[in-house]
Amino acid sequence: MKKNLIITIIAAIIAVSATAQNNQLTYPATYVETVVDAATLQELAREFSVDQVKRNPDNTFNTRISLSYKDFDHFLSKQIPYSAFMPTRASVQMAQNYEQMISGWNRYPTYNTYLAMMDTFQTRYPQLCKIDTILAATPNNHSILCAHISNNLNDNEGKPSIFYTSTIHGDEVVGYYMMLRLIDLLLTNYYTNTYIAELVDNVDIWICPLHNPDGTYFESNNQINSWPISTRYNSNWEDLNRVFPEVSMPVTKETYEPEVEAMMQFMGAHNFTLAANLHGGAEVFNYPWDSWTSSQRSHADADWWEYVGHNFANTCHQFSNTYMTEENNGITAGGDWYVIYGSMQDYHNFYLGTRHVTIEVCDDKVLSSSQLPNYWGYAYLAFLNFIAEADNGIHGTVTDSTTGEPLQALVYITNHDLDHSYVETTLPYGDYHRPIKGGQYSVTYSAEGYLPKTIVTTIADGEKLVQNVQLSKPVGIPDHESRITVYPNPAHDFLTVELSDGMEIKNITLYDIQGRLVEADNYSALPSGNLRLDVSHIPAGTYILHISTADNGEIIRKVHIL
């Protein structure tokens, strides 16, 4: 069936033209290259899978675009000068089994070898590694797997967590190789290397080496290389890093690609502190946002991202002064490089509040096998140090001051947090983890039914500050939190605010998680004395409800609208 699909695609492409110049394409070109200005680059990135971008001294951009067969006619209609491009085949050797793979680490794994490696990791290190399944079967019957590495696999003990994932684009496979080596490095050195032992003991580590197996093993389970052996897309010819829910517009889709749906569910089920996804085609640490330039909307923690990004790149420079040097000496805000929409990075940051970065690990998407150990040598320590960043910043627990019970609480930094950059505690420990740049901050802890507490904190770069907080229920003063109940949550048509007797409301306002006013005082009284808010016209998403009382009390609720 796959071979027939390829033949159909070839026929369709040949039908477009018999030459490959000006505005005509011919098989086997699935890539085109062009030189464009910044405005044209952004237009192309909105409509196509911009695959590689190199900035020129005159601020034009050498741009490579990956065209699936669905894109050809639309691209031709743009009438943009281009040249057809066919990726050069790398010199690739494949490992046929686990032992062959780890002997020299100078091969890529066949699919069955990959499965055997993941199984061997947990078999040989059952106290340190367990393989989780993100998606049991893709449309082409591959599995998306994740290695969980910890000194306590059954209980994260309130530790921060990190998630590495790679190769959402199936032909960008250097990161796939690197993540397999990272798993092996952590496991084989845990009992002999103090630094690695500290990482595994202090951070809950999750590593998914291969997010798009259908693309990587497109033609065969036994081979990896440039198109058409491996492809950027999934089996449905979708660019998986362009079809996550967009942050610049309301979520409207009802269904997603199976690899995307499974990854969203997986990330949503784990409150990751830090995350990174690995790509190829460039060498740069690409931090959020992808959907906006920094002048349009800077991430709340942009200064922290720059600090961490330069640490990552500078660590690589210790081993090679020509590696990870693109853009601002190895780092860039995503949208300042070029804007894309529907990226996994932006979804994870915006909707789930995780600090998630994209790391382009190699200019070559498919590196020749003999070069793989060299590139691993450039990057491995930076990968380890990035894990350590999950354990820096402000950490602690939020508990009930009387019972000591852990609380579901919100940790918010005044005059700093926006776009869901705040963090929340996780049960059963009530733990929170807030990576942040060194400085002084006013941190507010709040939980439903408790008096909020604000603490002014000073922290240095690379420091871990443990700040455990106890919250008290109101005694002898108006108990606003416990006298107001908001339901249902999530809501679809209406939100009800249930009031205790005698409570008077001054106003009710609803903000989106970017801090923009959505509704003000749009509520009606019910016969019971409760209030009802019509939210049927509000796009699905997460919102912050502010309720002010007549005696100057203030209640904040996070609500979800479906």
C-alpha positions in Angstrom: 0.0 0.0 0.0 2.8 2.4 0.9 4.6 1.6 -2.4 1.4 2.4 -4.3 1.1 5.7 -2.5 4.6 6.7 -3.4 3.9 5.8 -7.1 0.7 8.0 -7.0 2.7 10.9 -5.5 5.4 10.6 -8.1 2.8 10.6 -10.9 1.1 13.7 -9.4 4.4 15.5 -9.2 5.5 14.6 -12.7 2.2 16.0 -13.9 3.1 19.4 -12.5 6.0 19.9 -14.9 8.9 18.4 -16.8 11.5 20.8 -15.6 12.8 22.2 -12.2 13.3 25.9 -12.7 11.4 29.1 -12.2 7.9 28.1 -11.1 7.9 24.4 -12.1 8.8 21.3 -10.2 9.7 17.8 -11.1 10.1 14.5 -9.2 12.1 13.7 -7.2 12.2 17.2 -5.7 10.3 17.4 -2.4 12.2 20.5 -1.3 12.6 23.9 -2.8 15.2 26.6 -1.9 14.7 30.3 -2.2 16.1 33.6 -0.9 13.4 35.8 0.6 13.0 38.9 2.8 11.6 38.7 6.3 8.0 39.4 5.4 7.9 36.7 2.6 9.6 34.2 5.0 6.8 34.7 7.5 4.1 34.3 4.8 5.7 31.1 3.7 6.1 29.8 7.2 2.4 30.4 7.8 1.4 28.3 4.8 4.1 25.7 4.3 6.6 23.6 6.3 9.6 25.9 6.3 12.4 23.4 6.8 15.6 25.3 7.1 16.4 29.0 7.4 19.9 30.7 7.3 20.2 34.4 7.8 22.3 36.4 5.3 24.3 39.5 6.2 21.8 41.7 4.3 18.9 40.2 6.4 17.5 38.1 3.6 17.1 34.4 4.3 18.2 31.3 2.5 15.0 29.3 3.0 14.3 25.6 2.3 10.7 24.5 2.2 9.5 20.9 2.5 6.6 20.3 0.2 4.3 17.3 0.7 2.4 16.3 -2.4 -0.6 18.3 -1.0 1.4 21.5 -1.2 2.7 21.7 -4.8 -0.1 23.5 -6.5 -0.4 26.0 -3.8 3.3 26.7 -3.7 3.4 27.2 -7.5 0.6 29.7 -7.3 2.9 31.9 -5.2 5.1 32.5 -8.2 8.2 32.7 -6.0 11.6 32.1 -7.7 13.1 28.8 -6.5 15.4 26.0 -7.2 14.5 22.3 -6.7 16.5 20.5 -4.0 17.1 16.9 -3.4 18.8 16.0 0.0 22.1 14.3 -0.4 22.2 10.7 0.9 24.2 10.3 4.0 26.6 7.4 4.5 24.5 5.4 6.8 25.1 2.1 8.6 22.3 0.3 10.4 22.6 -1.7 13.7 20.8 -5.0 13.4 20.8 -5.6 17.2 21.4 -4.0 20.5 25.0 -5.2 20.9 25.9 -3.9 17.4 24.3 -0.5 18.3 26.3 0.1 21.5 29.6 -1.2 20.0 31.1 2.0 18.9 27.8 3.9 18.8 28.4 4.7 15.1 25.1 3.4 13.6 21.4 4.1 13.5 19.1 1.4 14.8 16.6 -0.5 12.6 13.1 -0.3 14.0 13.4 -3.7 15.6 16.8 -2.8 17.1 15.2 0.3 18.6 12.5 -1.8 20.2 15.1 -4.2 21.5 17.2 -1.4 22.9 14.2 0.1 24.9 13.3 -3.3 26.2 16.9 -4.0 27.2 17.2 -0.8 29.1 14.4 -1.7 31.4 15.5 -5.4 31.6 19.1 -4.6 32.6 18.2 -1.7 34.9 14.8 -2.6 36.4 15.4 -0.4 39.4 16.2 2.7 37.3 14.2 2.4 34.0 10.7 1.6 32.9 9.4 1.9 29.3 6.1 3.7 29.0 4.0 3.7 25.9 2.7 7.0 24.6 1.0 5.4 21.5 0.8 1.7 21.1 0.2 1.7 17.4 0.6 4.5 14.8 -1.3 4.2 11.5 1.8 2.3 10.1 1.9 0.0 13.2 4.9 1.6 15.0 5.0 2.5 18.7 5.9 5.7 20.4 7.8 4.8 23.5 9.2 6.8 26.5 11.9 5.7 29.0 11.2 6.8 32.5 14.4 7.0 34.5 14.4 7.5 38.3 15.8 6.1 41.5 12.1 5.5 42.5 10.0 4.5 39.5 6.8 4.1 41.5 6.8 7.4 43.3 8.4 10.7 42.1 8.6 11.9 45.8 7.7 15.4 44.9 10.7 15.9 42.6 10.9 18.2 39.6 10.6 16.4 36.2 12.1 16.8 32.7 10.8 15.5 29.4 13.1 15.0 26.3 11.5 14.1 23.0 13.0 13.9 19.5 12.3 13.5 15.9 8.8 14.8 15.5 10.1 15.3 11.9 10.9 11.8 10.8 13.9 12.6 8.7 15.6 14.6 11.5 17.3 11.6 13.2 20.5 12.9 14.9 18.4 13.7 18.0 16.9 10.2 17.9 20.4 8.7 18.1 21.4 11.2 20.8 18.4 10.4 23.1 19.2 6.7 22.9 22.7 7.5 24.0 21.5 9.7 26.8 19.3 6.9 28.2 22.3 4.6 28.0 24.6 7.2 29.6 22.3 7.7 32.6 21.8 4.1 33.2 25.3 2.7 32.7 26.9 5.4 34.8 24.4 5.8 37.6 26.4 3.6 40.1 29.8 5.1 39.2 29.3 8.8 38.4 28.3 11.1 41.2 26.9 13.8 38.9 24.7 11.4 37.0 23.6 9.8 40.2 22.5 13.2 41.6 20.6 14.0 38.4 18.7 10.7 38.6 18.1 11.0 42.3 16.9 14.6 42.2 15.0 14.8 38.9 12.3 12.6 37.4 13.6 12.0 33.9 11.5 11.0 30.8 13.0 10.5 27.4 11.0 9.7 24.1 13.7 9.1 21.4 11.3 8.8 18.5 8.0 10.8 18.2 7.4 10.1 14.5 8.4 6.5 13.7 6.1 6.4 10.6 8.2 9.2 9.1 11.6 7.8 10.2 10.9 4.3 8.9 8.8 5.5 6.0 10.1 3.2 3.3 11.4 0.3 5.5 11.9 -0.7 9.1 15.5 -1.5 8.2 16.7 1.8 6.8 17.1 5.5 7.7 18.2 8.2 5.3 16.9 11.3 3.4 13.7 11.3 1.4 12.2 9.0 0.3 13.7 6.5 2.7 12.7 8.7 5.6 10.3 11.7 5.5 9.5 14.8 7.5 5.8 13.9 7.6 3.7 11.3 9.3 1.8 8.7 7.3 -1.0 11.2 6.6 1.5 13.7 5.1 1.1 16.1 8.0 3.9 18.1 9.6 3.4 17.1 13.2 5.1 20.3 14.5 2.5 22.5 12.8 -0.7 20.8 13.9 -0.8 21.2 17.7 -3.4 23.7 19.0 -2.3 27.2 18.1 -1.7 29.8 20.8 -2.5 32.8 18.6 -6.1 31.8 18.0 -8.9 29.9 19.7 -8.7 26.1 19.6 -11.3 24.9 17.1 -10.2 21.4 16.0 -12.0 18.4 17.3 -9.5 15.8 16.1 -5.8 15.7 15.8 -3.2 13.5 14.2 -2.8 10.3 16.3 0.8 11.1 17.2 -0.2 14.6 18.3 -3.3 13.5 20.2 -1.2 10.9 22.1 1.5 13.3 22.9 -1.0 15.9 24.2 -2.5 13.3 26.5 0.9 12.2 27.7 2.1 15.7 28.4 -1.1 16.6 30.1 -0.9 13.6 32.4 2.5 14.7 33.6 3.2 18.0 35.2 6.7 18.4 33.6 8.9 21.1 35.0 11.1 21.4 32.0 11.0 19.9 28.5 12.9 19.9 25.2 12.3 18.6 21.7 15.1 17.8 19.4 15.2 18.7 15.7 17.8 18.8 12.8 18.6 21.2 10.0 20.2 23.8 12.2 22.3 24.1 15.3 20.5 26.5 17.7 18.7 26.6 21.1 15.2 27.9 20.0 13.2 29.2 23.0 9.5 30.3 23.1 7.6 31.8 21.5 7.4 30.3 18.0 4.2 32.1 17.2 5.3 35.6 18.0 8.4 37.7 17.7 9.9 38.9 20.9 8.7 42.5 20.0 5.1 41.2 19.6 5.1 39.1 22.8 8.1 38.1 24.9 7.9 35.1 27.1 7.6 36.0 30.8 10.8 34.1 31.5 12.7 35.3 28.4 15.7 36.4 30.5 15.8 32.9 32.1 15.6 31.2 28.7 18.5 33.3 27.4 20.6 32.4 30.5 19.8 28.7 30.1 20.2 28.8 26.4 23.7 30.4 26.5 24.7 27.9 29.2 23.7 25.1 26.8 25.5 26.5 23.8 28.6 27.5 25.8 28.9 24.0 27.2 28.9 22.7 23.6 31.5 25.3 22.6 33.9 23.7 25.2 34.1 20.7 22.8 33.7 22.4 19.5 33.9 26.1 18.7 32.0 25.7 15.5 29.0 23.8 16.9 25.8 25.5 18.1 26.9 29.0 16.9 23.9 30.0 14.7 21.8 33.1 15.3 22.9 34.7 18.6 25.9 32.5 19.2 23.7 29.4 19.5 20.4 30.7 20.8 17.3 32.5 19.5 13.7 33.3 20.3 11.8 31.2 18.0 9.7 33.9 16.3 12.7 36.1 15.9 14.3 33.4 13.7 11.0 32.8 11.9 7.4 32.5 13.0 5.6 29.1 12.9 2.2 28.1 14.2 1.0 24.9 15.9 4.3 23.9 17.4 4.6 21.4 20.2 6.9 23.8 22.1 4.3 26.6 22.1 1.4 24.2 23.0 3.3 22.8 26.0 4.3 26.3 27.3 1.0 28.0 26.7 -1.6 25.4 27.5 0.2 23.3 30.1 2.6 25.8 31.7 5.7 23.7 31.1 9.0 25.4 30.1 9.6 23.7 26.8 12.3 24.5 24.3 13.3 23.3 20.8 16.9 22.3 20.3 18.2 22.0 16.7 21.1 19.6 17.2 22.7 19.3 13.8 22.8 21.1 10.5 22.5 17.7 8.8 19.2 16.0 9.3 20.7 12.6 8.6 24.4 12.7 9.7 26.7 10.1 8.3 27.2 7.3 10.8 30.9 7.9 11.3 30.2 11.4 12.5 27.6 10.5 15.1 30.0 9.9 18.0 31.7 13.3 17.3 28.4 15.2 17.6 27.4 13.3 20.7 30.7 14.4 22.2 29.9 18.0 21.5 26.4 17.9 23.1 26.2 15.2 25.9 27.3 17.4 28.8 24.9 20.2 27.7 22.0 17.6 27.8 23.0 16.6 31.3 23.3 20.2 32.5 19.9 21.0 31.1 18.4 18.2 33.3 20.0 19.9 36.3 18.2 23.2 35.4 14.9 21.5 36.4 16.2 21.3 40.0 17.2 25.0 40.1 14.9 27.9 40.9 12.2 28.1 43.6 10.8 24.8 44.9 8.8 23.6 47.9 5.4 22.4 49.1 2.1 24.1 50.0 0.2 22.6 52.9 -2.6 23.3 55.3 -1.2 25.1 58.4 -3.4 23.1 60.8 -3.5 19.6 59.3 -0.3 19.5 57.3 -2.3 18.1 54.3 -0.8 19.1 50.9 -2.9 21.6 48.9 -3.7 22.1 45.2 -2.4 25.7 45.0 -1.4 28.3 42.5 2.1 29.9 42.7 2.0 33.3 41.0 4.8 35.9 40.6 3.4 39.4 40.8 4.3 41.7 37.9 6.0 38.9 36.1 3.8 35.9 35.2 1.7 35.9 32.1 0.6 33.5 29.4 0.3 30.6 31.9 3.9 31.0 33.1 2.7 30.6 36.7 3.0 27.1 38.2 0.7 24.9 40.3 1.3 22.4 43.0 0.9 18.7 42.2 -0.7 16.2 44.5 -0.2 14.0 46.5 2.8 16.0 47.9 1.6 19.6 47.1 5.0 20.2 45.5 5.8 23.0 43.1 8.9 23.8 40.9 9.6 27.2 39.5 12.7 27.7 37.4 13.5 31.4 37.2 16.3 33.9 36.5 18.2 35.2 39.5 16.6 38.2 41.1 14.0 39.4 43.7 10.4 38.3 43.3 7.1 38.7 45.1 5.6 35.2 45.1 1.9 34.7 46.0 0.6 31.3 47.1 -3.2 30.8 46.9 -5.6 27.8 47.3 -9.4 27.7 47.3 -10.7 28.2 50.8 -7.4 29.6 52.2 -6.0 33.0 52.8 -3.3 33.7 50.2 0.2 34.3 51.3 2.8 36.5 49.6 6.6 36.1 50.2 9.3 38.3 48.8 12.2 36.1 47.7 15.7 36.6 46.4 17.4 33.9 44.4 20.7 33.7 42.4 21.3 32.2 39.0 21.8 28.4 39.2 20.6 28.3 42.8 17.9 26.0 44.3 15.7 27.8 46.9 13.4 25.6 48.9 10.4 27.6 50.1 7.7 25.5 51.9 4.5 27.4 52.6 1.6 26.8 54.9 -1.8 28.4 54.2 -4.4 29.1 56.8 -8.2 29.1 56.6 -9.8 32.5 57.5 -10.6 32.9 61.2 -12.4 36.0 62.6 -12.4 37.8 59.2 -14.7 37.5 56.2 -14.1 34.0 54.9 -14.5 34.8 51.2 -12.8 31.8 49.7 -14.9 29.2 51.6 -18.2 31.2 51.1 -18.0 31.2 47.3 -18.3 28.1 45.1 -17.9 28.2 41.3 -19.3 25.4 39.2 -19.3 23.5 36.9 -15.7 23.6 36.1 -15.1 22.9 33.2 -18.1 24.7 31.9 -19.8 24.8 28.5 -22.8 27.2 28.6 -23.0 28.7 32.1 -20.9 29.2 35.2 -22.7 29.5 38.5 -21.3 31.5 41.5 -22.8 30.2 44.7 -22.8 32.7 47.5 -23.2 32.3 51.3 -26.0 34.3 53.0 -25.3 38.0 53.2 -22.4 38.1 50.8 -22.5 41.0 48.3 -20.6 41.0 45.1 -19.1 44.3 43.7 -18.0 43.0 40.3 -17.0 39.8 38.4 -14.5 39.9 35.6 -13.0 37.2 33.4 -9.5 37.3 31.9 -7.8 35.0 29.5 -4.5 33.5 30.5 -2.7 36.3 28.6 -4.2 38.8 31.1 -6.6 40.3 28.6 -10.1 41.2 29.8 -12.8 38.9 28.2 -15.9 39.7 30.2 -16.9 42.3 32.9 -20.0 42.0 35.0 -21.9 39.9 32.5 -24.0 37.9 35.0 -27.5 37.6 36.2 -29.1 36.7 39.5 -30.9 33.4 40.0 -33.9 32.9 42.3 -31.7 31.2 44.8 -29.6 34.3 45.1 -26.7 32.8 43.3 -25.2 34.4 40.1 -25.0 32.9 36.6 -22.4 33.8 34.0 -23.2 33.1 30.3 -20.0 31.7 28.8 -21.5 30.0 25.8 -20.0 32.6 23.4 -16.5 32.4 24.9 -13.9 30.3 23.0 -12.7 27.1 24.7 -9.7 27.6 26.9 -8.4 28.4 30.3 -9.5 31.6 32.0 -9.0 33.5 35.3 -12.2 34.6 37.1 -11.8 37.6 39.5 -14.6 38.2 42.0 -14.6 41.3 44.2 -16.8 41.6 47.2 -18.5 44.6 48.8 -16.2 44.4 51.8 -13.1 44.6 49.5 -12.4 40.8 49.4 -11.0 39.3 46.3 -11.3 35.7 45.0 -9.4 34.3 42.1 -10.5 31.1 40.3 -9.0 29.3 37.3 -11.9 28.0 35.2 -12.0 26.0 32.0 -14.5 26.5 29.2 -15.2 23.7 26.7 
